[in-house]
Amino acid sequence: MASQILVAMDESAVAEKALEFALEHHPGAEITVLHVVGTPSGMMGKAIGLALSEDVQGDAREDATAVLDRAREIAHDHDTTIQTDVEFGHPARAIVDKAEGFDAVVLGTHGGSLADRLFVGNVADKVFRQSPVPVTVVR
């Protein structure tokens, strides 16, 4: 049984389902929720504001607060504590890089708007194909 689980989470409902899946199917495991703030570019909605910021890393962490607070609420509802982390960059690459220190990755099928998925690509598919550890994709 996996003892260290990485759960990738954004603000989507399917990401919340992924965390709930991890909490229910990996009892006793150490769970870390990772939120990745995308690299600023003209193609990404929230990232445009970050691109104009004087403190990109600080603003990115602040932006992640709501997602990670929600993750802690979900864990609390399951009488579990979790670790949280924020990375900055391309979501799929950040998740795959972080996965090396875990036994498995759990993530939702998709998140964000249709435009985000078209421009950024299918993060779940990239993680599934490139991860060095087993991946569970929840929908």
DSSP file (Angstrom, degrees, kcal/mol; ACC not computed):
  #  RESIDUE AA STRUCTURE BP1 BP2  ACC     N-H-->O    O-->H-N    N-H-->O    O-->H-N    TCO  KAPPA ALPHA  PHI   PSI    X-CA   Y-CA   Z-CA
    1    1 A M              0   0    0      0, 0.0     2,-0.1     0, 0.0    25,-0.1   0.000 360.0 360.0 360.0 140.8    0.0    0.0    0.0
    2    2 A A        -     0   0    0      1,-0.1     3,-0.1    27,-0.0   100,-0.0  -0.433 360.0-174.2 -68.7 137.0    1.2    3.5   -0.8
    3    3 A S  S    S+     0   0    0      1,-0.2    27,-3.4    -2,-0.1     2,-0.5   0.625  71.8  46.7-108.1 -16.9    2.4    5.5    2.2
    4    4 A Q  E     -a   30   0A   0     25,-0.2    99,-2.6    27,-0.0   100,-1.2  -0.963  68.8-176.2-130.1 116.0    3.1    8.9    0.5
    5    5 A I  E     -ab  31 104A   0     25,-2.7    27,-2.7    -2,-0.5     2,-0.5  -0.924  14.3-153.9-116.8 132.7    0.5   10.3   -1.9
    6    6 A L  E     -ab  32 105A   0     98,-2.5   100,-2.8    -2,-0.4     2,-0.6  -0.925  11.2-167.3-102.9 123.7    0.7   13.5   -3.9
    7    7 A V  E     -ab  33 106A   0     25,-3.1    27,-3.0    -2,-0.5     2,-0.4  -0.954  10.4-148.9-113.9 117.9   -2.6   15.0   -4.8
    8    8 A A  E     -a   34   0A   0     98,-1.8   100,-0.5    -2,-0.6     2,-0.4  -0.721  24.9-176.8 -84.3 130.7   -2.6   17.7   -7.4
    9    9 A M        +     0   0    0     25,-3.0    27,-0.3    -2,-0.4     2,-0.2  -0.990  18.3 165.9-139.5 133.7   -5.3   20.3   -6.8
   10   10 A D        -     0   0    0     -2,-0.4    27,-0.0     2,-0.2    54,-0.0  -0.446  59.9 -77.0-118.9-160.4   -6.7   23.4   -8.4
   11   11 A E  S    S+     0   0    0     -2,-0.2     2,-0.1     4,-0.1   100,-0.0   0.345  92.0 112.7 -86.1   8.9   -9.9   25.2   -7.8
   12   12 A S  S  > S-     0   0    0      1,-0.1     4,-1.3    96,-0.0     3,-0.2  -0.422  73.4-126.2 -84.3 156.1  -12.1   22.7   -9.7
   13   13 A A  H  > S+     0   0    0      1,-0.2     4,-1.9     2,-0.2     5,-0.1   0.850 111.1  58.2 -64.8 -35.6  -14.7   20.4   -8.2
   14   14 A V  H  > S+     0   0    0      1,-0.2     4,-1.8     2,-0.2    -1,-0.2   0.822 101.9  55.0 -67.7 -29.6  -13.0   17.4   -9.9
   15   15 A A  H  > S+     0   0    0      2,-0.2     4,-2.0    -3,-0.2    -1,-0.2   0.886 106.1  51.7 -68.1 -38.1   -9.8   18.2   -8.0
   16   16 A E  H  X S+     0   0    0     -4,-1.3     4,-2.4     1,-0.2    -2,-0.2   0.900 107.8  52.3 -63.0 -39.6  -11.8   18.1   -4.7
   17   17 A K  H  X S+     0   0    0     -4,-1.9     4,-2.6     1,-0.2    -1,-0.2   0.880 106.3  54.5 -62.4 -37.8  -13.1   14.7   -5.8
   18   18 A A  H  X S+     0   0    0     -4,-1.8     4,-2.4     2,-0.2    -2,-0.2   0.919 109.0  47.2 -63.1 -43.3   -9.5   13.6   -6.3
   19   19 A L  H  X S+     0   0    0     -4,-2.0     4,-2.6     2,-0.2    -2,-0.2   0.928 112.1  49.8 -64.1 -43.9   -8.5   14.6   -2.8
   20   20 A E  H  X S+     0   0    0     -4,-2.4     4,-2.3     1,-0.2     5,-0.2   0.903 109.8  52.1 -61.2 -40.1  -11.5   12.9   -1.3
   21   21 A F  H  X S+     0   0    0     -4,-2.6     4,-2.8     2,-0.2     5,-0.3   0.939 110.3  48.0 -59.4 -47.4  -10.6    9.7   -3.3
   22   22 A A  H  X S+     0   0    0     -4,-2.4     4,-1.5     1,-0.2    -2,-0.2   0.913 112.4  48.6 -61.7 -43.1   -7.1    9.8   -1.9
   23   23 A L  H  < S+     0   0    0     -4,-2.6    -1,-0.2     1,-0.2    -2,-0.2   0.884 117.5  41.2 -64.6 -38.4   -8.3   10.3    1.6
   24   24 A E  H  < S+     0   0    0     -4,-2.3    -2,-0.2    -5,-0.2    -1,-0.2   0.842 121.6  38.7 -79.2 -34.8  -10.8    7.4    1.3
   25   25 A H  H  < S+     0   0    0     -4,-2.8    -2,-0.2     1,-0.2    -3,-0.2   0.525 117.8  46.3 -98.5  -6.2   -8.7    4.9   -0.6
   26   26 A H  S >< S-     0   0    0     -4,-1.5     3,-1.9    -5,-0.3    -1,-0.2  -0.435  74.3-179.2-130.6  59.9   -5.3    5.5    1.1
   27   27 A P  T 3  S+     0   0    0      0, 0.0     3,-0.1     0, 0.0    -3,-0.1  -0.360  72.8  16.5 -62.9 137.1   -6.1    5.6    4.9
   28   28 A G  T 3  S+     0   0    0      1,-0.3     2,-0.1    -5,-0.1    -5,-0.1   0.322  95.4 129.1  85.4  -9.6   -3.1    6.2    7.0
   29   29 A A    <   -     0   0    0     -3,-1.9     2,-0.7    -7,-0.2    -1,-0.3  -0.454  67.4-113.0 -77.1 151.7   -1.0    7.5    4.1
   30   30 A E  E     -a    4   0A   0    -27,-3.4   -25,-2.7    -2,-0.1     2,-0.5  -0.777  39.3-159.9 -81.8 117.8    0.8   10.8    4.3
   31   31 A I  E     -a    5   0A   0     -2,-0.7    52,-2.6    50,-0.4     2,-0.5  -0.884  12.3-170.1-109.9 129.0   -1.0   13.0    1.8
   32   32 A T  E     -ac   6  83A   0    -27,-2.7   -25,-3.1    -2,-0.5     2,-0.6  -0.974  11.7-150.0-115.8 125.7    0.5   16.2    0.3
   33   33 A V  E     -ac   7  84A   0     50,-2.9    52,-2.2    -2,-0.5     2,-0.5  -0.847  13.6-162.2 -95.8 125.5   -1.7   18.5   -1.7
   34   34 A L  E     -ac   8  85A   0    -27,-3.0   -25,-3.0    -2,-0.6     2,-0.5  -0.927   7.7-169.6-111.0 127.4    0.1   20.4   -4.4
   35   35 A H  E     - c   0  86A   0     50,-2.3    52,-2.1    -2,-0.5     2,-0.6  -0.975  10.1-156.9-113.6 127.2   -1.2   23.5   -6.1
   36   36 A V  E     - c   0  87A   0     -2,-0.5     2,-0.6   -27,-0.3    52,-0.2  -0.908   4.0-153.8-108.0 124.6    0.7   24.7   -9.2
   37   37 A V  E     - c   0  88A   0     50,-2.8    52,-2.6    -2,-0.6    23,-0.1  -0.870  30.5-119.0 -95.1 121.5    0.4   28.3  -10.2
   38   38 A G        -     0   0    0     -2,-0.6    52,-0.2    50,-0.2     3,-0.1  -0.116  27.7 -94.4 -63.7 153.9    1.0   28.5  -14.0
   39   39 A T        -     0   0    0     50,-0.2    -1,-0.1     1,-0.1     8,-0.1  -0.472  52.2-100.7 -64.1 132.2    3.9   30.4  -15.6
   40   40 A P        +     0   0    0      0, 0.0     2,-0.3     0, 0.0     8,-0.1  -0.310  59.6 146.0 -59.7 134.0    2.7   33.9  -16.6
   41   41 A S    >   -     0   0    0      3,-0.3     3,-1.1    -3,-0.1    10,-0.1  -0.967  61.2-104.4-158.3 164.6    1.8   34.2  -20.3
   42   42 A G  T 3  S+     0   0    0     -2,-0.3     6,-0.1     1,-0.2    -1,-0.0   0.619 115.4  60.0 -68.0 -12.4   -0.6   36.1  -22.4
   43   43 A M  T 3  S+     0   0    0     76,-0.1     2,-0.5     1,-0.0    -1,-0.2   0.591  90.3  76.9 -92.0 -12.7   -2.6   32.9  -22.9
   44   44 A M    <>  -     0   0    0     -3,-1.1     4,-1.2     1,-0.2    -3,-0.3  -0.887  69.3-144.9-112.2 125.3   -3.5   32.2  -19.3
   45   45 A G  H >> S+     0   0    0     -2,-0.5     3,-1.1     1,-0.2     4,-0.6   0.936  94.8  28.1 -49.1 -73.4   -6.2   34.1  -17.5
   46   46 A K  H >> S+     0   0    0      1,-0.3     4,-1.2     2,-0.2     3,-0.6   0.828 114.3  65.1 -63.8 -32.1   -5.0   34.5  -13.9
   47   47 A A  H 3> S+     0   0    0      1,-0.2     4,-2.1     2,-0.2    -1,-0.3   0.729  87.6  69.1 -67.6 -21.2   -1.4   34.3  -14.9
   48   48 A I  H <X S+     0   0    0     -4,-1.2     4,-0.9    -3,-1.1    -1,-0.2   0.938 100.5  47.6 -61.7 -45.2   -1.6   37.6  -16.8
   49   49 A G  H X< S+     0   0    0     -3,-0.6     3,-0.6    -4,-0.6     4,-0.4   0.886 110.3  52.4 -62.0 -38.9   -2.1   39.5  -13.5
   50   50 A L  H >< S+     0   0    0     -4,-1.2     3,-1.3     1,-0.2    -1,-0.2   0.873 101.2  61.1 -64.0 -36.0    0.9   37.6  -12.0
   51   51 A A  H 3< S+     0   0    0     -4,-2.1    -1,-0.2     1,-0.3    -2,-0.2   0.804 106.1  47.1 -61.6 -28.1    3.0   38.6  -15.0
   52   52 A L  T << S+     0   0    0     -4,-0.9    -1,-0.3    -3,-0.6    -2,-0.2   0.492  92.4 107.8 -90.7  -4.8    2.5   42.3  -14.0
   53   53 A S    <   -     0   0    0     -3,-1.3     3,-0.4    -4,-0.4    -3,-0.0  -0.388  64.2-145.4 -76.7 149.3    3.3   41.7  -10.3
   54   54 A E  S    S+     0   0    0      1,-0.3     2,-0.4    -2,-0.1    -1,-0.1   0.753 101.7  39.7 -80.8 -25.8    6.4   42.9   -8.6
   55   55 A D     >  +     0   0    0      1,-0.2     4,-2.8     2,-0.1     5,-0.3  -0.703  69.4 168.1-123.2  76.9    6.4   39.8   -6.4
   56   56 A V  H  > S+     0   0    0     -2,-0.4     4,-2.4    -3,-0.4     5,-0.2   0.919  77.7  47.1 -59.1 -48.6    5.3   37.0   -8.7
   57   57 A Q  H  > S+     0   0    0      2,-0.2     4,-2.1     1,-0.2    -1,-0.2   0.916 114.4  47.0 -62.1 -44.0    6.2   34.2   -6.2
   58   58 A G  H  > S+     0   0    0      1,-0.2     4,-2.1     2,-0.2    -2,-0.2   0.917 113.9  47.0 -64.3 -44.4    4.5   35.9   -3.3
   59   59 A D  H  X S+     0   0    0     -4,-2.8     4,-2.4     1,-0.2    -1,-0.2   0.859 109.9  54.4 -66.4 -34.6    1.4   36.6   -5.3
   60   60 A A  H  X S+     0   0    0     -4,-2.4     4,-1.4    -5,-0.3    -1,-0.2   0.918 109.0  47.5 -64.7 -43.0    1.3   33.1   -6.6
   61   61 A R  H  X S+     0   0    0     -4,-2.1     4,-0.6     1,-0.2    -2,-0.2   0.892 111.6  50.7 -65.1 -38.8    1.4   31.7   -3.1
   62   62 A E  H >< S+     0   0    0     -4,-2.1     3,-1.0     1,-0.2     4,-0.4   0.900 107.6  53.5 -63.9 -40.2   -1.4   34.1   -2.0
   63   63 A D  H 3< S+     0   0    0     -4,-2.4     4,-0.4     1,-0.2     3,-0.4   0.819 106.2  54.2 -62.2 -31.6   -3.5   33.0   -5.0
   64   64 A A  H 3X S+     0   0    0     -4,-1.4     4,-2.5     1,-0.2     5,-0.3   0.620  84.2  88.7 -78.5 -13.6   -3.1   29.4   -3.8
   65   65 A T  H <X S+     0   0    0     -3,-1.0     4,-2.7    -4,-0.6     5,-0.2   0.893  85.7  49.4 -55.5 -46.2   -4.4   30.1   -0.3
   66   66 A A  H  > S+     0   0    0     -4,-0.4     4,-2.1    -3,-0.4    -1,-0.2   0.908 112.5  47.9 -62.1 -42.3   -8.0   29.5   -1.2
   67   67 A V  H  > S+     0   0    0     -4,-0.4     4,-2.0     1,-0.2    -1,-0.2   0.933 115.3  44.2 -64.3 -45.9   -7.3   26.2   -2.9
   68   68 A L  H  X S+     0   0    0     -4,-2.5     4,-2.2     2,-0.2    -2,-0.2   0.851 111.0  54.0 -71.8 -33.4   -5.1   24.9    0.0
   69   69 A D  H  X S+     0   0    0     -4,-2.7     4,-2.0    -5,-0.3    -1,-0.2   0.919 109.4  49.2 -62.8 -42.1   -7.6   26.1    2.6
   70   70 A R  H  X S+     0   0    0     -4,-2.1     4,-2.4    -5,-0.2    -2,-0.2   0.899 108.7  53.3 -62.9 -40.3  -10.3   24.1    0.9
   71   71 A A  H  X S+     0   0    0     -4,-2.0     4,-2.4     1,-0.2    -1,-0.2   0.910 108.3  49.6 -61.0 -42.6   -8.0   21.1    0.8
   72   72 A R  H  X S+     0   0    0     -4,-2.2     4,-2.5     2,-0.2    -1,-0.2   0.873 109.1  53.0 -65.0 -36.4   -7.5   21.4    4.6
   73   73 A E  H  X S+     0   0    0     -4,-2.0     4,-2.2     2,-0.2    -2,-0.2   0.930 109.6  48.0 -62.3 -45.6  -11.3   21.6    5.1
   74   74 A I  H  X S+     0   0    0     -4,-2.4     4,-0.8     1,-0.2    -2,-0.2   0.923 113.0  48.0 -61.6 -44.6  -11.8   18.4    3.1
   75   75 A A  H ><>S+     0   0    0     -4,-2.4     5,-2.4     1,-0.2     3,-0.9   0.908 109.3  53.5 -62.9 -41.6   -9.1   16.6    5.0
   76   76 A H  H ><5S+     0   0    0     -4,-2.5     3,-2.0     1,-0.3    -1,-0.2   0.893 103.3  56.6 -60.0 -40.4  -10.6   17.9    8.3
   77   77 A D  H 3<5S+     0   0    0     -4,-2.2    -1,-0.3     1,-0.3    -2,-0.2   0.739 109.2  47.3 -62.9 -22.0  -14.0   16.5    7.3
   78   78 A H  T <<5S-     0   0    0     -3,-0.9    -1,-0.3    -4,-0.8    -2,-0.2   0.178 117.8-114.6-101.6  14.4  -12.2   13.1    6.9
   79   79 A D  T < 5S+     0   0    0     -3,-2.0     2,-0.3     1,-0.2    -3,-0.2   0.880  78.5 121.1  53.0  43.1  -10.4   13.5   10.4
   80   80 A T      < -     0   0    0     -5,-2.4     2,-0.4    -8,-0.2    -1,-0.2  -0.962  56.2-140.7-133.6 148.5   -7.1   13.7    8.6
   81   81 A T        -     0   0    0     -2,-0.3   -50,-0.4    -3,-0.1     2,-0.3  -0.859  22.6-167.3-105.6 149.4   -4.3   16.2    8.4
   82   82 A I        -     0   0    0     -2,-0.4     2,-0.3   -52,-0.1   -50,-0.2  -0.861  19.9-122.4-129.1 162.9   -2.5   16.9    5.2
   83   83 A Q  E     -c   32   0A   0    -52,-2.6   -50,-2.9    -2,-0.3     2,-0.3  -0.762  28.1-154.8 -96.9 152.8    0.6   18.6    4.0
   84   84 A T  E     +c   33   0A   0     -2,-0.3     2,-0.3   -52,-0.2   -50,-0.2  -0.955  13.4 177.6-130.2 153.1    0.3   21.4    1.4
   85   85 A D  E     -c   34   0A   0    -52,-2.2   -50,-2.3    -2,-0.3     2,-0.4  -0.991  15.5-149.9-150.5 151.8    2.8   22.8   -1.1
   86   86 A V  E     -c   35   0A   0     -2,-0.3     2,-0.3   -52,-0.2   -50,-0.2  -0.991  14.1-175.5-125.8 132.8    2.8   25.4   -3.9
   87   87 A E  E     -c   36   0A   0    -52,-2.1   -50,-2.8    -2,-0.4     2,-0.5  -0.869  15.8-140.4-121.8 160.5    4.9   25.2   -7.0
   88   88 A F  E     +c   37   0A   0     -2,-0.3     2,-0.3   -52,-0.2   -50,-0.2  -0.984  58.7  45.5-124.1 126.8    5.3   27.7   -9.8
   89   89 A G  S    S-     0   0    0    -52,-2.6   -50,-0.2    -2,-0.5    -2,-0.1  -0.966  98.2  -7.5 144.5-159.6    5.5   26.8  -13.5
   90   90 A H     >  -     0   0    0     -2,-0.3     4,-2.6   -52,-0.2     5,-0.2  -0.601  63.8-135.8 -72.7 126.0    3.9   24.5  -16.0
   91   91 A P  H  > S+     0   0    0      0, 0.0     4,-2.4     0, 0.0     5,-0.2   0.893  98.6  46.3 -54.6 -49.4    1.4   22.3  -14.0
   92   92 A A  H  > S+     0   0    0      1,-0.2     4,-2.5     2,-0.2     5,-0.2   0.932 115.1  46.7 -62.0 -45.3    2.2   19.0  -15.6
   93   93 A R  H  > S+     0   0    0      1,-0.2     4,-2.7     2,-0.2    -1,-0.2   0.917 112.7  49.8 -63.0 -43.6    5.9   19.4  -15.4
   94   94 A A  H  X S+     0   0    0     -4,-2.6     4,-2.1     2,-0.2    -1,-0.2   0.901 112.5  47.3 -63.3 -41.2    5.7   20.6  -11.7
   95   95 A I  H  X S+     0   0    0     -4,-2.4     4,-2.0    -5,-0.2    -2,-0.2   0.935 113.3  47.5 -66.2 -46.2    3.5   17.6  -10.8
   96   96 A V  H  X S+     0   0    0     -4,-2.5     4,-0.7    -5,-0.2    -2,-0.2   0.916 112.7  49.3 -62.4 -43.3    5.8   15.1  -12.5
   97   97 A D  H >< S+     0   0    0     -4,-2.7     3,-0.7     1,-0.2    -1,-0.2   0.912 114.1  45.3 -62.0 -42.2    8.9   16.6  -11.0
   98   98 A K  H >< S+     0   0    0     -4,-2.1     3,-1.6     1,-0.2    -1,-0.2   0.802  99.0  72.8 -71.2 -29.5    7.4   16.5   -7.5
   99   99 A A  H >< S+     0   0    0     -4,-2.0     3,-2.4     1,-0.3    -1,-0.2   0.740  76.2  79.3 -60.1 -25.3    6.1   12.9   -8.0
  100  100 A E  T << S+     0   0    0     -3,-0.7    -1,-0.3    -4,-0.7    -2,-0.1   0.762  91.3  52.5 -58.1 -24.8    9.5   11.5   -7.7
  101  101 A G  T <  S+     0   0    0     -3,-1.6    -1,-0.3    -4,-0.2     2,-0.3   0.279 105.0  69.3 -93.4  11.9    9.3   11.8   -3.9
  102  102 A F  S <  S-     0   0    0     -3,-2.4   -97,-0.2     1,-0.1     3,-0.1  -0.787  74.1-131.3-127.7 166.9    6.0    9.9   -3.6
  103  103 A D  S    S-     0   0    0    -99,-2.6     2,-0.3     1,-0.3   -98,-0.2   0.741  89.1  -3.8 -86.8 -26.8    4.5    6.5   -4.0
  104  104 A A  E     -b    5   0A   0   -100,-1.2   -98,-2.5    29,-0.2     2,-0.4  -0.986  60.1-133.2-161.1 160.8    1.6    7.6   -6.1
  105  105 A V  E     -bd   6 135A   0     29,-2.3    31,-2.9    -2,-0.3     2,-0.4  -0.963  14.2-167.9-121.5 139.6   -0.1   10.6   -7.6
  106  106 A V  E     +bd   7 136A   0   -100,-2.8   -98,-1.8    -2,-0.4     2,-0.3  -0.998  20.2 153.4-125.7 131.3   -3.9   11.3   -7.6
  107  107 A L  E     - d   0 137A   0     29,-2.2    31,-2.7    -2,-0.4   -98,-0.1  -0.981  40.7 -99.6-151.7 162.7   -5.4   14.1   -9.7
  108  108 A G  E     - d   0 138A   0   -100,-0.5    31,-0.2    -2,-0.3   -93,-0.1  -0.356  35.6-111.0 -80.6 163.5   -8.7   15.0  -11.4
  109  109 A T  S    S-     0   0    0     29,-1.9    15,-0.4     1,-0.2     2,-0.3   0.856  90.1 -19.8 -64.0 -35.8   -9.4   14.5  -15.0
  110  110 A H        -     0   0    0     13,-0.1     2,-0.3    14,-0.1   -96,-0.2  -0.984  57.6-171.1-165.2 162.5   -9.4   18.2  -15.8
  111  111 A G        +     0   0    0     -2,-0.3    12,-0.1     2,-0.1     6,-0.0  -0.940  47.2  39.1-150.8 170.7   -9.7   21.6  -14.2
  112  112 A G  S    S-     0   0    0     -2,-0.3     2,-0.0     4,-0.1  -102,-0.0  -0.096  91.9 -43.8  77.1-179.4   -9.9   25.2  -15.3
  113  113 A S     >  -     0   0    0      1,-0.1     4,-2.2     4,-0.0     5,-0.2  -0.262  55.6-103.8 -80.0 169.0  -11.9   26.6  -18.2
  114  114 A L  H  > S+     0   0    0      1,-0.2     4,-2.4     2,-0.2     5,-0.2   0.906 123.8  53.0 -58.7 -42.1  -12.1   25.2  -21.7
  115  115 A A  H  > S+     0   0    0      1,-0.2     4,-2.4     2,-0.2     5,-0.3   0.913 107.3  51.4 -61.2 -42.8   -9.8   28.0  -22.9
  116  116 A D  H  > S+     0   0    0      1,-0.2     4,-2.9     2,-0.2     5,-0.4   0.916 110.6  48.7 -59.8 -42.6   -7.2   27.0  -20.2
  117  117 A R  H  X S+     0   0    0     -4,-2.2     4,-1.8     1,-0.2    -2,-0.2   0.889 111.7  49.3 -66.3 -37.8   -7.4   23.4  -21.2
  118  118 A L  H  < S+     0   0    0     -4,-2.4    -1,-0.2    -5,-0.2    -2,-0.2   0.914 119.5  36.1 -67.3 -41.6   -6.9   24.3  -24.9
  119  119 A F  H  < S+     0   0    0     -4,-2.4    -2,-0.2    -5,-0.2    -3,-0.2   0.886 126.0  36.5 -79.6 -39.5   -3.9   26.5  -24.3
  120  120 A V  H  < S-     0   0    0     -4,-2.9    -3,-0.2    -5,-0.3    -2,-0.2   0.790 104.8-132.1 -85.3 -28.5   -2.2   24.6  -21.5
  121  121 A G     <  -     0   0    0     -4,-1.8     2,-1.1    -5,-0.4    -1,-0.2  -0.326  43.5 -45.7  97.4 173.5   -3.0   21.1  -22.7
  122  122 A N     >  -     0   0    0      1,-0.2     4,-2.1    -2,-0.1     5,-0.2  -0.700  51.8-171.9 -85.6 101.5   -4.4   18.2  -20.8
  123  123 A V  H  > S+     0   0    0     -2,-1.1     4,-2.8     1,-0.2     5,-0.3   0.911  83.2  53.5 -60.9 -45.4   -2.4   18.1  -17.6
  124  124 A A  H  > S+     0   0    0    -15,-0.4     4,-2.8     1,-0.2    -1,-0.2   0.911 109.1  49.2 -58.9 -42.7   -3.8   14.8  -16.4
  125  125 A D  H  > S+     0   0    0    -16,-0.2     4,-2.1     2,-0.2    -1,-0.2   0.922 112.6  47.2 -63.0 -44.3   -2.8   13.1  -19.7
  126  126 A K  H  X S+     0   0    0     -4,-2.1     4,-1.9     2,-0.2    -2,-0.2   0.912 114.1  46.9 -64.9 -42.4    0.7   14.5  -19.5
  127  127 A V  H  X S+     0   0    0     -4,-2.8     4,-2.4     1,-0.2    -2,-0.2   0.937 111.2  52.3 -64.7 -44.9    1.1   13.5  -15.8
  128  128 A F  H  < S+     0   0    0     -4,-2.8    -2,-0.2    -5,-0.3    -1,-0.2   0.899 115.1  41.6 -56.2 -43.1   -0.3   10.0  -16.6
  129  129 A R  H  < S+     0   0    0     -4,-2.1    -1,-0.2    -5,-0.2    -2,-0.2   0.779 125.0  33.1 -77.2 -27.7    2.2    9.5  -19.4
  130  130 A Q  H  < S+     0   0    0     -4,-1.9    -2,-0.2    -5,-0.2    -3,-0.2   0.561  83.4 118.1-110.3 -10.1    5.3   11.0  -17.7
  131  131 A S     <  -     0   0    0     -4,-2.4     4,-0.1    -5,-0.2   -35,-0.1  -0.312  54.4-147.8 -65.0 138.9    5.0   10.2  -14.0
  132  132 A P  S    S+     0   0    0      0, 0.0    -1,-0.1     0, 0.0   -36,-0.0   0.525  84.7  48.0 -80.6  -4.9    7.7    8.1  -12.5
  133  133 A V  S    S-     0   0    0      1,-0.1   -29,-0.2   -37,-0.1   -30,-0.1  -0.860 105.9 -73.1-129.1 164.5    5.1    6.6  -10.1
  134  134 A P        -     0   0    0      0, 0.0   -29,-2.3     0, 0.0     2,-0.4  -0.237  47.6-151.9 -58.1 145.9    1.6    5.2  -10.5
  135  135 A V  E     -d  105   0A   0    -31,-0.2     2,-0.5    -7,-0.1   -29,-0.2  -0.975   9.6-160.5-124.9 133.0   -1.1    7.8  -11.2
  136  136 A T  E     -d  106   0A   0    -31,-2.9   -29,-2.2    -2,-0.4     2,-0.6  -0.968   9.8-158.7-110.3 125.0   -4.8    7.6  -10.4
  137  137 A V  E     -d  107   0A   0     -2,-0.5     2,-0.4   -31,-0.2   -29,-0.2  -0.917   9.8-161.0-106.0 122.3   -7.0    9.9  -12.4
  138  138 A V  E      d  108   0A   0    -31,-2.7   -29,-1.9    -2,-0.6  -120,-0.2  -0.811 360.0 360.0-106.1 139.3  -10.4   10.7  -10.8
  139  139 A R              0   0    0     -2,-0.4    -1,-0.1   -31,-0.2   -31,-0.1   0.373 360.0 360.0-126.6 360.0  -13.4   12.0  -12.6
